[in-house]
Amino acid sequence: MRIPKTWVPIISQRIVDALIKKDFIEPTVPPAQLADEMEKLLMNELTIEDRLNEEVRQVLRKYEDEINKGRVDYRKLFEMTKLKLVRERNIIL
């Protein structure tokens, strides 16, 4: 995640406030509830890469012996595996 987690609620509230103020939306639920949902959406999007990185680490644990013996460069293998998963899943980072 590239922004501090503490900023997400503030950003969420500002987005909701701006959408309401500019009449882009007419809320049928309290604005605080909208901000909470926005916060969940933002956190999900912001942590996609973190979750993907963890998944790549799990995959590479299978090759730990080869990596430790110096036969494979961990960083290069990490980037290649990550790129493969991004392409397969059409993830935008």
N, C-alpha and C positions, 0 to 999 in steps of 0.2 A: 504494500500500500504506500502510495507516494505522498499522501497528506496525513497529518495527525488525526487520529480517531476522534479527538476532542473537537475537531472542526466540523465533523459530519452533522451533528444536530443543528449547529448554527447555519450551515449551508442549506440544510433541508428546510429550516424555517424560512430562510430568506427566499428560497425558490418558491415555496408555497405562498408567502406574502406577495411576491412579485406577480405570480400567476393570478391571484385574486385581485390585486390592485389594478392590473391591466385588463381585467375582465376576460382573461383567457379561459378561466374556469369559473363556474358557479357552484361552490361546494354544497353538497347535500349532507355532509358530516362536519363535525367541528374541525376548524383549521388545525388544531393540535393533533387530531387523529390523522389528518393528511400529512402533517409534518413527520409523524411517527412512521407512517408507511413509506414516505420519501426517504427517510433515514435508513430503513431496512433495504430499500432498493439500491441506494447509494453504497451502503456497506457491502452488499452482495457484489456489485460491480467493481468496487475498489479492491476486493479481496480475491477476485478471479485469478490474478497472476500469482498471488501468494499460494492459493490452493493448487494451482498448476505446478508451481515450483516444488511443493511438497510431494506431489504425485511423481514428478520426475525423480526426486531423491529416492522415493520408494522403488521405482523401477531400477535405478542404478545400483541399489543395494545388492541386486542379483549378481552384479559384475564387480563386486567389491574386491575380490581376490585379484582379478586382472588389473584393476586400477591400482591396487596397492603394489603390485609387482612392477608397475611402471609400463605395462604394455599398452595401456590406453590412457589418454589425457582426460582427466575427470571433467575439466571445464569445457573442453571441446565436445565430449560426449553429452554433457548436460545440455549445452546449447542445441546440439543436433536433435536430441530427444525432445526437448521443449518445442523446437520448431516443428517437428513431426506432429506432435500432439496439437499444436496450434492449427496447423493445416488441416488435420483430420477432423477437427471439431469446429472449424471456422470461427475461431476465437479472435477477437480484435483486442489487442493489448495497447 
